[in-house]
Amino acid sequence: MTALEDWLADLAYTDFPDELFRFGKSAGTRPYASEIEEMLTPERGIGASAVFCVDEQPTICFIDGTALTQEREARVEQIRQKVWNQNLASVVLVFDSTTLTAYAVNDRDAEPDVLVRSDIKRRGQLTKSNLVSLRTGCLAGSRPRSGSTSGCSLTSGWL
């Protein structure tokens, strides 16, 4: 399996195949199909490896950190800006084989959270009931940072 497939399986995103779109897979005629495909197209400036939807809306954008072609932080900032311009996804997840870094789209000043693969519980607790929190910028199982309404901490109780 690839790093993307490993992360998707470990965090249970693969349990929702109708909500998960990978590069090369058409979004068909569903709501936001053109926006999903734009996120997945490298030529359009985002170049996501996968997009996860909640209630039909693109919510999480997965980026392969090993494929970033320029200075990493500058490229991630460009991706966040493009995702923000779409006004849909709320989280950009940049992954490599051992770490997953979460960037809030709406709170550009928020520090990213880093999750190390060895810290996750296999087959997490991702369910339809906690997916709603994804649209607010928090990942399933995460908690808002102390004193913050916009950022979430991945390290406390995350999957």
C-alpha positions as CSV (number, residue, x, y, z in Angstrom):
1,M,0.0,0.0,0.0
2,T,1.1,3.6,-0.5
3,A,1.4,6.1,2.3
4,L,-1.9,7.6,1.3
5,E,-3.7,4.3,1.4
6,D,-2.1,3.5,4.7
7,W,-3.2,6.8,6.3
8,L,-6.7,6.5,4.8
9,A,-7.1,2.9,6.1
10,D,-5.6,3.6,9.5
11,L,-7.9,6.5,10.1
12,A,-10.9,4.7,8.8
13,Y,-11.6,7.1,5.9
14,T,-11.8,4.0,3.7
15,D,-14.9,2.9,5.6
16,F,-16.8,5.6,3.7
17,P,-15.9,4.9,0.0
18,D,-18.8,7.0,-1.4
19,E,-17.3,10.1,0.4
20,L,-13.7,9.5,-0.5
21,F,-12.3,10.5,-3.9
22,R,-8.7,9.8,-5.0
23,F,-6.7,11.2,-7.8
24,G,-7.8,9.6,-11.1
25,K,-11.3,8.8,-9.9
26,S,-14.2,10.8,-11.3
27,A,-16.6,12.5,-9.0
28,G,-19.4,11.9,-11.5
29,T,-22.4,14.1,-11.3
30,R,-22.7,14.5,-7.6
31,P,-22.9,17.9,-5.9
32,Y,-19.5,19.7,-6.0
33,A,-18.1,17.2,-8.6
34,S,-16.3,19.9,-10.5
35,E,-14.8,21.4,-7.3
36,I,-13.7,17.9,-6.2
37,E,-12.1,17.2,-9.5
38,E,-10.4,20.6,-9.5
39,M,-8.8,19.8,-6.1
40,L,-7.5,16.5,-7.5
41,T,-6.1,18.0,-10.7
42,P,-2.4,18.9,-10.4
43,E,-2.6,21.5,-13.2
44,R,-5.3,23.4,-11.3
45,G,-2.9,24.3,-8.5
46,I,-4.0,22.1,-5.6
47,G,-3.0,18.6,-6.7
48,A,-4.7,16.7,-3.9
49,S,-4.1,12.9,-3.7
50,A,-7.6,12.5,-2.1
51,V,-10.6,14.5,-1.1
52,F,-13.0,13.4,1.7
53,C,-16.6,14.8,1.7
54,V,-19.1,15.2,4.5
55,D,-22.7,15.5,3.5
56,E,-21.7,15.7,-0.1
57,Q,-19.4,18.7,0.6
58,P,-15.6,18.4,0.1
59,T,-14.2,18.8,3.6
60,I,-10.7,17.4,3.8
61,C,-8.0,17.7,1.2
62,F,-5.1,15.2,1.4
63,I,-1.8,16.3,0.0
64,D,1.3,14.1,-0.6
65,G,4.1,15.9,1.2
66,T,6.7,14.0,-0.8
67,A,5.4,15.4,-4.0
68,L,5.5,19.1,-3.1
69,T,7.7,20.6,-5.7
70,Q,8.8,23.8,-4.1
71,E,9.6,25.0,-0.5
72,R,7.2,23.0,1.5
73,E,5.6,25.7,3.7
74,A,5.2,28.1,0.8
75,R,3.5,25.4,-1.3
76,V,1.2,24.4,1.5
77,E,0.3,28.1,2.0
78,Q,-0.6,28.3,-1.8
79,I,-2.7,25.1,-1.5
80,R,-4.5,26.5,1.6
81,Q,-5.2,29.7,-0.3
82,K,-6.7,27.9,-3.3
83,V,-8.8,25.6,-1.1
84,W,-10.0,28.7,0.9
85,N,-11.0,30.4,-2.4
86,Q,-13.3,27.4,-3.1
87,N,-14.9,28.1,0.3
88,L,-15.6,24.3,0.8
89,A,-12.9,22.2,2.5
90,S,-11.9,23.2,6.0
91,V,-8.8,21.1,6.5
92,V,-5.7,20.3,4.5
93,L,-3.8,17.2,5.6
94,V,-0.2,16.9,4.3
95,F,1.1,13.3,4.7
96,D,4.2,11.3,4.2
97,S,5.1,7.8,5.3
98,T,5.4,8.7,9.0
99,T,3.6,11.9,9.7
100,L,0.4,13.7,9.0
101,T,0.2,17.5,9.4
102,A,-3.2,19.2,9.6
103,Y,-3.6,22.8,8.5
104,A,-6.8,24.8,9.1
105,V,-8.0,26.5,6.0
106,N,-10.1,29.2,7.6
107,D,-7.6,30.1,10.4
108,R,-4.4,30.8,8.5
109,D,-2.7,31.9,11.7
110,A,-3.3,28.6,13.5
111,E,-0.3,26.4,14.0
112,P,-0.5,23.1,12.2
113,D,-0.9,19.9,14.2
114,V,1.3,17.0,13.6
115,L,0.3,13.3,14.1
116,V,3.0,10.7,14.0
117,R,1.9,7.3,12.6
118,S,3.0,5.4,15.7
119,D,0.6,7.5,17.8
120,I,-2.6,6.5,16.1
121,K,-4.9,3.7,17.1
122,R,-5.6,1.3,14.3
123,R,-9.0,1.7,12.8
124,G,-10.1,4.9,14.5
125,Q,-13.5,6.1,15.6
126,L,-14.6,7.9,12.5
127,T,-18.4,7.7,12.3
128,K,-21.1,9.6,10.6
129,S,-22.0,11.3,13.8
130,N,-18.6,12.9,14.4
131,L,-18.0,13.7,10.8
132,V,-20.0,16.9,11.2
133,S,-17.2,18.4,13.2
134,L,-15.0,18.2,10.2
135,R,-16.9,21.0,8.5
136,T,-16.1,23.3,11.4
137,G,-12.3,22.8,11.0
138,C,-11.9,20.1,13.7
139,L,-11.0,16.5,12.8
140,A,-13.1,13.7,14.2
141,G,-12.2,13.0,17.7
142,S,-10.1,16.2,18.1
143,R,-10.9,18.9,20.6
144,P,-10.8,22.6,20.2
145,R,-7.6,24.2,21.5
146,S,-7.9,25.8,24.8
147,G,-9.2,29.4,24.4
148,S,-9.8,28.9,20.6
149,T,-12.9,28.5,18.6
150,S,-11.2,27.8,15.3
151,G,-8.3,25.4,15.8
152,C,-8.2,21.9,17.0
153,S,-5.6,19.7,18.6
154,L,-4.8,16.5,16.9
155,T,-2.8,15.2,19.8
156,S,-5.5,15.0,22.4
157,G,-7.9,12.2,21.7
158,W,-7.5,12.1,18.0
159,L,-8.4,8.8,16.4
